[in-house]
C-alpha cells in the first residue's frame, strides 16, 4: 500500500488562515500572561505561553512534512494544545488571574481555532470516494 502524499504546491503554512489565527492567539496569550503574578512565572504563565506557541508550531511542522497522514497527526497535536490552553484559561479565571469577561472573549477564539484545525485535518485525510453510479 502506497503512502498518500500531499500535492506539491508553492503554498506555505503561512498561507493557512488557521496558522495566522494561532499566531495571533499566541501573541494574546503572551500579552495576557504579562499581568499574571510573578509567582506564576513557572506555573500558568509558562504553561500558557508554551502551549499557545505549540499550536502554530505544530501546524507549521506538520505542513513541512511530505505526508498528509503526518500533517494530520501534527494538526491533532495542535488541537490538543488548543484544548490545553482553553483549560488553562478557565483555571486562570477560576483563581482570578483573569476576569470572566476576558475568558468569555478568548474562549470563542480558541474554539474557532479548534474548529479550523478539525476541518483542515478532515480535508487533508479524506476517505477515497467512489464515483460509481448505482443503477436504478
C-alpha positions in Angstrom: 0.0 0.0 0.0 1.4 3.3 -1.0 1.7 6.2 1.4 -0.6 9.1 0.5 1.4 12.2 -0.3 0.2 15.7 -0.3 0.1 17.6 -3.6 3.1 19.8 -4.1 2.2 23.5 -4.2 4.0 26.7 -3.6 1.9 27.4 -0.6 3.3 27.5 2.9 1.9 27.2 6.4 2.0 31.0 6.5 -0.8 30.9 3.9 -3.1 28.9 6.2 -5.7 31.1 8.0 -5.6 28.8 11.0 -1.9 29.3 11.4 -2.3 33.1 11.3 -5.1 32.9 13.9 -2.9 30.7 16.1 0.0 33.2 15.9 -2.4 36.0 16.8 -3.7 33.9 19.7 -0.2 33.1 21.0 0.5 36.9 20.9 -2.6 37.5 23.0 -1.6 34.7 25.5 1.8 36.4 26.0 0.3 39.8 26.5 -2.3 38.4 28.9 0.3 36.5 31.0 2.5 39.6 31.4 -0.1 40.7 34.0 0.0 37.4 35.9 1.5 37.3 39.4 5.3 36.9 39.4 4.8 33.7 41.4 3.1 32.2 38.4 6.1 32.6 36.1 6.9 28.9 36.3 3.3 27.9 36.6 0.4 29.0 34.4 2.4 31.8 32.7 5.0 29.3 31.4 2.4 26.6 30.5 0.1 29.0 28.7 2.9 30.6 26.7 4.4 27.2 25.7 1.1 25.6 24.6 -0.1 28.8 22.8 3.1 28.8 20.7 2.8 25.0 20.3 -0.5 25.4 18.3 1.1 27.4 15.4 4.4 25.5 15.7 2.7 22.1 15.1 0.7 23.5 12.2 4.0 24.7 10.6 5.9 21.5 11.4 3.1 19.3 10.0 2.8 21.3 6.9 6.5 20.9 6.3 6.1 17.1 6.3 5.6 15.4 2.9 2.7 13.3 4.0 -1.0 14.0 4.5 -1.1 11.5 7.4 1.8 13.2 9.2 0.3 16.6 8.7 -2.9 15.3 10.1 -1.0 14.0 13.2 0.6 17.3 13.8 -2.8 19.0 13.5 -4.1 16.6 16.1 -1.3 17.7 18.4 -2.2 21.4 17.7 -5.8 20.6 18.6 -4.6 19.1 21.9 -2.6 22.2 22.7 -5.7 24.3 21.9 -7.7 22.3 24.4 -4.9 22.6 26.9 -4.8 26.3 26.6 -8.6 26.6 27.0 -8.3 24.6 30.2 -5.6 26.9 31.4 -7.7 30.0 30.6 -10.6 28.5 32.6 -8.3 27.8 35.5 -6.9 31.3 35.3 -10.4 32.7 35.6 -11.3 30.5 38.5 -8.3 31.6 40.5 -9.0 35.2 39.4 -5.8 35.8 37.3 -8.1 36.9 34.5 -11.7 38.2 34.5 -14.8 36.4 33.3 -15.0 39.0 30.6 -11.5 38.2 29.3 -12.3 34.5 29.5 -15.5 35.0 27.5 -13.6 36.9 24.9 -10.8 34.3 24.5 -12.6 31.0 24.7 -14.6 31.6 21.4 -11.3 32.4 19.6 -9.8 29.2 20.9 -12.9 27.2 19.9 -12.7 28.8 16.4 -9.1 27.6 16.1 -10.2 24.1 17.2 -12.9 24.0 14.5 -10.5 25.2 11.8 -7.9 22.5 12.8 -10.5 19.8 12.7 -11.8 21.0 9.3 -8.3 21.1 7.9 -7.5 17.7 9.2 -10.7 16.2 7.6 -9.9 18.0 4.3 -6.3 16.5 4.3 -7.3 12.9 5.0 -10.5 12.0 3.2 -11.6 8.5 2.6 -11.3 7.5 -1.0 -14.6 8.4 -2.8 -16.2 6.0 -5.2 -17.6 7.5 -8.4 -19.7 4.5 -9.2 -23.3 5.3 -10.0 -25.9 2.9 -8.9 -28.4 1.6 -11.4 -31.9 2.5 -10.5 
